[in-house]
Amino acid sequence: RLAAHGLVRIEQGLVRGIVDAGREFQSYMVDMHLLSEGSAFLGSFSSNAARLAYSLMSSGGAGCLRPFLSTDINWCHAFFRGGPAVIRRDGEPAWLDIGC
């Protein structure tokens, strides 16, 4: 189905040589660096990339947590737990407003 649109899965692209793994990794790392330079975070913490970016953001020169707004799950308190305390179904995002 994807091939009809000229798209391939990342795994197939790597095997066929369509995707350059080194270039993709370099691009990802540049994205993480740029995201970590922000003064606040807005995104979804269900994403590994978002959690990495926020962790890097907090490890910067100021050494403190940055303000964030998560659109799906809470940060840190989600590990090995589920239910309404972690995934909000009422549409209210998790947020933290801390000044550095």
TARAUR-V889376 format. One record per backbone hydrogen bond with DSSP energy under -1.0 kcal/mol. NH is the residue of the N-H (numbers start at 0). CO is the residue of the C=O. Records with the same first field share a line. If there is no record, write none. Layout:
NH=CO ; CO
//
This chain:
4=1
5=2
6=1
12=8
13=9
14=10
15=11
17=12
18=12
23=19
24=20
25=21
26=22
27=23
28=24
29=25
30=26
31=27
32=28
33=29
34=30
35=31
37=34
40=66
42=68
46=43
50=46
51=47
52=48
53=49
54=50
55=51
56=52
57=53
58=54
59=56
67=95
68=40
69=93
70=42
73=85
76=74
78=75
80=77
85=82
86=82
87=71
93=69
95=67
//
